[in-house]
Amino acid sequence: MGAFSRMTVLLAAAAYSSLVTADPATPRITSITYSGNGCPNNPDRSGDFNGPTFAYRRFVAAYPGTNQTVNCEVHIQATGASAGWQVALSDNWIKGHVVLDPGTQLDYWTTSYFSQDAANTGTVQNKIVNNGASTTDQAVTLHQDCAASRVWSLCIGDDGSPGILNVNFRGALSGGGKGYFEVFTESWDFDWRRC
């Protein structure tokens, strides 16, 4: 094989390699619905599918009281993703405010799944406990790393849809004192892989 032929093969291999490792096209959100006692009717949303942020106007838990546990589940449909890829929630970022008397705690969960395989869910749980002698009253940024419990979409086909993604965030207050938890915004990050 001559030098020119080897060069052609190398260039073709490099072009193929760049196609294989290229990032997938960002899907376009076509529908969003919400369910849960912590969801306003229509939260303000910014960002695209790969980095949406939801701004909640009233997502509050109070303890003691009848709303010690609140949740909001977001249901997203999208199209325009590259065929041959899968997507999964990798991180959930919550900004809010928490007030915890001594002996009181906030437990919080993020659960994700795709409606096409609703039995396959991934859940991450964390908590904030006030073990001190005085009340905690502060703004918080809560990060939930969902990588260990990733739930992958089906392999995206020619229609460009990863399926209906459902992400539920829930907060619950408990313990020996009073507590308050309000969510201002929720933001997601995703992982992608070839399938």
N, C-alpha and C positions, 0 to 999 in steps of 0.2 A: 504494500500500500504506500503510495507516494505521500510526501509531506502535505500536499494540498488536500488529499483525501482524509488524512488523519486530522487535519485542521477542521474540515467540514464535520467529521464525526464528533470532534470535541465541542464545536460550537452547537451542534444539534443537541448533544447531551447536556450542555450548560443551559440551553433554552428550555429543554424538558425539565431539568432540575428546578429552574426558577418557576415554572408552572406548577410543579408539585408542591413547592414550599410557599407559594404565594398565599397571602391572606384571603379568606373568603370575602365575598361581597357582603356588605352590611345589609341585613334585612330591613325592610320598611314596615313599620307598624301599621296594620290595617284595622285593628280593633282592640280596644281595652275595656274591660268591665271589672267591677270591684264587688267584693262581698265581705261581710264581717261587721261587727259592731264598732270597730275603730275607723271604718272608712267613711269619709264624706262622700257625697254623691259623685262629685267630679273633682278629684285632686288636681292641682296644677301640675303639669308635666313638662319637663324640658329634656333635651337630649334625644338621641336615636335609640335603636334597639340595643346597641352595644354598650350604652352608658346612660340609661334613663335615670332621671331623678323625679321623685314624686313629692310634692309639697302638700302636707296634710294641714287642714285648717282646724281640726278638732279630733285628735287621736289621744284620748286621755284615760288613764286608769287611776283610781283613787282607792285607798284602803284606810279604814274599813269603808264599806259601801257596797252598792250593787254592781259596780263596774270595776271590780278588782282585777279582772282579766279582760283585755281587749285585743282584738286582732284585725288585720286587714289582709285580704287575699286579693292579689292582682292577677288577672287572667289576660294574657297577651297573645294575639295572633299576628303573624307577620308573613311577608313574602319578599322575594328578591334575593334570598341567600343563595350562595353557590351550591350547586349539586355536588354530592360526594363528601359533605361535611356533617359533623355533629356539633351541637352546642350544649353547654351546661353552665349553670350558675356557679360562679367561683367565689364571689364575695358579696356580702350585703353590708352596707354602711348606713347606720341610723344616727341622725342628729336629733337631740331632744333635751329634755330637762328632767331631772330626778330629785325628789326630796324623800329621804329615808330617815325615820327616827331610829335611835339605837335598837338593835334587835330585829329590824325590818329588812326585807330583801326584795329585789326585783329579779325574777327569772325571765329570760327572753329566748325565743326560738325563731329560727327561720326554717321553713319546710318548702321544698321545691319538688315539682313533678310535672310531667307532660300528660295531658288528658288522654293521649293515645295509649298510655301505659300507666294508668293512675295508681296501680298497686305498687309501682316502683317509685318510692319516695326517698328523699334524703333530708335529714333533719340535723340541725346544729343547735345546741343549747348552751347558754352561758348565764352567769348571774352576777349581780352586784349585791354584796351584803354589807350592812353597816354594823360592824363589830365594835365601833367606837363608843364614846361616852356622850357625844353630842350629835345633833341632827346634821345630816349631809344635805346640802341644798346647792346643786350645781348643774351647769350645762354639761352634757355628755356627748361623746361621739363613740358609738358602739360599733365594733367591727366583728362580723361573723365570717370566719374563713370556712367556706363550704366545700373546699377541695377534697377533704376526706370523705364527704358524703355526696359527691357529685352524682347527679342523675343526668345522663346524656339523652339528647333527643334521638328520635329515629334518624336514620341516614337521610339527609335531605335529598329529595328527588328533583325532577325537572320543574316542578311547580314552585320551587324556591321556598317552601314553607317548612320550618322546623317543627310544626305542630303547635298546639295550644300550650303555652308555658304558664304554669301557675306557681306563684311565690306567695307564701303566707308568712307574715311576721306577727308574732304574738308576744305580749308582755303580761306578766302576772305578779302582783304584789302580795306579800304574806309576811307574817311575823308578829312581833309583840308591840308594835307601835303604829304610827300613822305613816302612810306613804303616798307618793304622787309621782306619776310618770306621764310625760307628754312627748309625743313624737312630732317633730317638725318636718323632717325630710327622710326619705329612704332612697338609697342609690345602689345600683347593682353593677357588678363587673362579670364578664363571662370568659370561659375558656372554649377554644375550638379545636377540633381534631379531624383528621381525615378518617373516612370510614369506607 
